[in-house]
Amino acid sequence: MRSLVVASLVFVISLGSHGQKQPSQNHKEPDQKAAASKRQAEPVAPTPIPQPELSASVTRIEAASKQQDSQEEPKPWLSHGELVMAILTVVYVGITAFYAYVSHRTLKQIERQGAIAGDQLNASVKAANAAEDSSNVAKKTLENVRLDQRPWVVTSGHIKLDVGQNNRWVVAIHIKNVGKTLAINVNTQQILEITNEHLNRWSYMGTGDPNIILFPATDHWIHASSDQAVADDDKRAIQNGKRFVYAHGMIRYKDGFGDTDWHDTQFCYLYNPITNAFEMKGNNSAT
């Protein structure tokens, strides 16, 4: 398009320069006619266009063409490098935004999982507490059942005093299983002791009957004798309250629930010469 415009302008300028050239007015009219006849007879050569004028015209045409091209094709507002940087910036911003979105989603997911884990932990703690409470209730119930159904071997308070061989005193102590189940491995340790002062502590070591089985409501008698003969002076001292006669001991046994612990019954009785009977003394206990 630019070449076509330049060629058209050159052609127009050449025609204008040829039309402006006129013959000299100093010749005479006959000469003019003769010259005209001669020019008609001879071919006329084209008038050359001065080179400086042609170059200036071409320069103006090219400038005008460039100006037209610059008006038709505006220069882009971003260069190639700026465009690349802008694209990379947009991509970076997009990646950053995507990463922030993913991080936010991940954080929310972690928070939800943490909340779920916390709820599960609370539920587990509650379940564990409930199980522990149930276990304690079951243990307490079993303990109450065992306590209600266990054997209880105690002394009934019936004690017989007799004089045995070699003038030794002998006592028979009545014991009984007042519980609801049998008592096994029943062992007794009892002693008849004559002292010059009251006993504040008493021993459970003495003679006894080992490995007795007592069913519920079953009676049994255990015996103990003095370690020496009781003389008449001893009898008068006992009657006058100067000497004291104690029958004391312990009963050990197990229940039928398979428990390895022993149950103990401790007892102590003091002879009353006025009533001629033994009376309970101290803190008798049963476990």
C-alpha positions in Angstrom: 0.0 0.0 0.0 2.8 2.4 0.8 4.6 1.7 -2.5 1.3 2.4 -4.4 0.8 5.7 -2.8 4.4 6.8 -3.4 4.2 5.9 -7.2 0.9 7.8 -7.5 2.4 10.9 -5.9 5.5 10.8 -8.2 3.3 10.5 -11.3 1.2 13.5 -10.3 4.2 15.7 -9.6 5.8 14.9 -12.9 2.6 15.9 -14.8 2.4 19.2 -12.9 6.0 20.1 -13.7 5.6 19.4 -17.4 2.5 21.5 -17.8 4.1 24.6 -16.1 7.0 24.8 -18.6 6.2 27.5 -21.3 8.2 28.9 -24.4 10.2 32.1 -24.2 8.3 35.3 -25.1 11.5 36.9 -26.7 11.1 34.9 -30.0 9.1 36.3 -32.7 5.9 34.9 -33.8 7.2 33.4 -37.1 9.9 31.7 -35.2 7.4 30.4 -32.9 5.4 28.9 -35.7 8.5 27.4 -37.3 9.6 26.0 -34.1 6.1 24.7 -33.5 6.1 23.1 -36.9 9.5 21.6 -36.3 8.4 20.3 -32.9 5.5 18.7 -34.5 7.7 17.1 -37.1 10.2 15.8 -34.5 9.5 13.7 -31.5 9.5 15.5 -28.3 11.6 14.1 -25.5 10.2 14.2 -21.9 11.4 16.9 -19.7 13.5 15.4 -17.0 12.4 16.1 -13.4 15.0 17.7 -11.2 16.5 15.1 -8.8 16.5 17.3 -5.7 12.8 18.1 -6.2 12.0 14.4 -6.7 13.9 13.4 -3.6 12.1 16.0 -1.5 8.8 14.8 -2.8 9.6 11.2 -2.1 10.7 12.1 1.4 7.5 13.9 2.1 5.5 11.1 0.7 7.3 8.5 2.9 6.9 10.7 6.0 3.2 11.1 5.2 2.9 7.4 4.7 4.7 6.6 8.0 2.4 9.1 9.8 -0.6 7.4 8.2 0.7 4.0 9.2 1.4 5.2 12.8 -2.2 6.5 12.9 -3.6 3.3 11.4 -1.5 0.9 13.6 -1.2 2.3 17.2 1.8 1.3 19.3 0.9 -1.4 21.9 0.8 0.0 25.5 2.9 -2.9 26.9 6.2 -4.1 25.5 7.0 -7.8 25.1 9.0 -8.0 28.3 6.3 -6.1 30.3 3.6 -8.4 28.9 5.6 -11.5 30.0 6.2 -10.0 33.5 2.5 -9.2 33.8 1.5 -12.7 32.8 4.0 -14.2 35.3 2.6 -11.9 38.0 -0.9 -13.0 37.3 0.1 -16.6 37.4 2.0 -16.1 40.7 -1.0 -14.3 42.2 -3.2 -17.2 41.1 -0.9 -19.8 42.5 -0.7 -17.9 45.8 -4.5 -17.5 46.0 -4.9 -21.2 45.3 -2.4 -22.1 47.9 -4.1 -19.9 50.4 -7.5 -21.5 49.5 -6.1 -25.0 49.9 -4.4 -24.1 53.2 -7.6 -22.6 54.5 -9.5 -25.7 53.5 -6.9 -27.9 55.1 -6.9 -25.9 58.3 -10.7 -26.1 58.5 -10.5 -29.8 57.9 -7.9 -30.2 60.7 -10.1 -28.1 63.0 -13.1 -30.3 62.2 -11.1 -33.5 62.7 -9.7 -32.0 66.0 -13.3 -31.3 67.1 -14.4 -34.8 66.2 -11.4 -36.3 68.0 -12.2 -34.1 71.0 -15.8 -35.3 71.0 -14.6 -38.9 70.6 -12.2 -38.4 73.5 -14.9 -36.9 75.7 -17.2 -39.8 74.8 -14.4 -42.3 75.6 -13.8 -40.6 78.9 -17.5 -40.7 79.7 -17.7 -44.3 78.6 -14.6 -45.2 80.8 -16.1 -43.3 83.7 -19.4 -45.1 83.2 -17.6 -48.4 82.9 -15.7 -47.7 86.1 -18.8 -46.7 87.9 -20.5 -49.9 86.7 -17.5 -51.9 87.8 -17.6 -50.2 91.2 -21.3 -50.8 91.5 -20.7 -54.4 90.5 -17.9 -54.8 93.0 -20.0 -53.2 95.7 -22.9 -55.4 94.8 -20.7 -58.5 94.9 -19.2 -57.3 98.2 -22.7 -56.8 99.6 -23.8 -60.2 98.4 -20.7 -61.9 99.8 -21.2 -60.0 103.1 -24.8 -61.1 103.2 -24.1 -64.7 102.2 -20.7 -65.3 103.9 -20.3 -67.5 107.0 -20.0 -65.9 110.4 -18.3 -68.0 113.1 -18.7 -66.5 116.6 -18.8 -67.5 120.2 -22.3 -67.8 121.7 -21.2 -67.0 125.3 -21.9 -70.5 126.7 -18.8 -71.5 128.6 -18.6 -74.5 130.9 -16.0 -74.7 133.6 -15.0 -78.1 134.9 -12.2 -79.6 136.9 -10.2 -82.1 134.9 -7.3 -84.4 135.6 -4.6 -83.4 138.0 -7.0 -80.8 139.5 -6.7 -78.6 136.4 -9.6 -76.4 135.3 -11.1 -77.0 131.9 -13.4 -74.8 129.9 -15.7 -75.6 127.0 -16.4 -72.7 124.7 -19.4 -72.9 122.4 -19.0 -71.5 118.8 -21.5 -71.4 116.0 -21.7 -70.5 112.3 -24.5 -68.0 112.2 -23.9 -67.1 108.5 -25.6 -68.4 105.3 -22.8 -70.4 103.8 -20.3 -72.9 105.1 -17.0 -72.0 106.8 -14.0 -74.0 105.8 -10.5 -74.4 107.2 -11.8 -73.4 110.6 -8.9 -73.1 113.1 -9.2 -72.2 116.8 -6.7 -71.1 119.3 -7.9 -70.7 122.9 -6.3 -70.6 126.3 -7.5 -70.6 129.9 -5.2 -68.3 132.0 -5.2 -67.6 135.8 -3.4 -64.4 136.6 -2.8 -62.1 139.6 -4.0 -59.0 137.7 -6.4 -58.1 135.0 -5.3 -58.6 131.4 -5.2 -55.6 129.1 -3.8 -57.6 126.2 -4.3 -61.3 125.6 -2.6 -63.8 123.4 -4.3 -66.0 120.7 -1.7 -68.7 120.9 -2.9 -71.9 122.6 -4.4 -75.3 121.9 -7.0 -75.6 119.2 -8.9 -77.6 116.7 -7.6 -77.3 113.1 -9.4 -77.5 109.8 -13.0 -77.8 110.9 -15.8 -77.3 108.5 -18.9 -75.6 109.9 -22.1 -75.5 107.9 -24.7 -72.8 108.5 -26.3 -73.0 111.9 -23.8 -75.7 113.0 -22.6 -75.8 116.6 -19.1 -76.8 117.8 -17.3 -76.8 121.2 -13.7 -75.9 121.7 -11.8 -76.7 124.9 -9.0 -75.2 126.9 -7.4 -76.1 130.2 -5.2 -74.3 132.8 -1.5 -74.9 132.5 -1.2 -76.0 136.1 -3.3 -77.4 138.9 -5.6 -75.1 140.8 -5.0 -75.4 144.5 -7.4 -74.5 147.3 -5.4 -71.3 147.9 -5.9 -70.4 144.3 -9.6 -71.1 144.5 -9.9 -68.9 147.7 -7.9 -66.1 145.9 -10.3 -66.3 142.9 -13.3 -66.2 145.1 -11.9 -63.2 147.0 -11.1 -61.3 143.7 -7.4 -61.5 144.2 -6.8 -63.8 141.2 -8.5 -63.8 137.8 -9.5 -66.4 135.3 -9.6 -65.6 131.6 -10.7 -67.7 128.7 -9.6 -66.0 125.4 -8.6 -66.9 121.9 -9.3 -66.5 118.2 -11.2 -68.4 115.5 -9.9 -68.2 111.9 -11.7 -69.5 108.8 -12.4 -69.0 105.1 -15.5 -68.7 103.1 -16.7 -70.7 100.1 -16.3 -67.9 97.6 -12.7 -68.7 96.8 -11.3 -65.8 98.7 -7.8 -66.3 100.0 -8.2 -63.9 102.9 -8.9 -65.2 106.4 -11.9 -64.2 108.5 -11.0 -63.8 112.2 -13.2 -63.8 115.4 -11.4 -62.7 118.6 -12.9 -63.3 122.0 -12.1 -62.9 125.7 -14.2 -63.9 128.7 -13.6 -63.2 132.5 -14.8 -65.6 135.1 -17.1 -64.1 137.7 -16.9 -66.0 141.0 -20.2 -64.5 142.3 -22.3 -65.8 139.3 -20.0 -68.7 138.7 -20.0 -67.8 134.9 -17.8 -66.3 132.3 -18.7 -62.8 131.1 -17.5 -61.1 128.0 -14.4 -58.9 128.5 -12.8 -56.4 126.2 -13.6 -55.8 122.5 -14.6 -59.0 120.9 -14.4 -58.6 117.1 -15.3 -60.5 114.0 -14.0 -59.8 110.5 
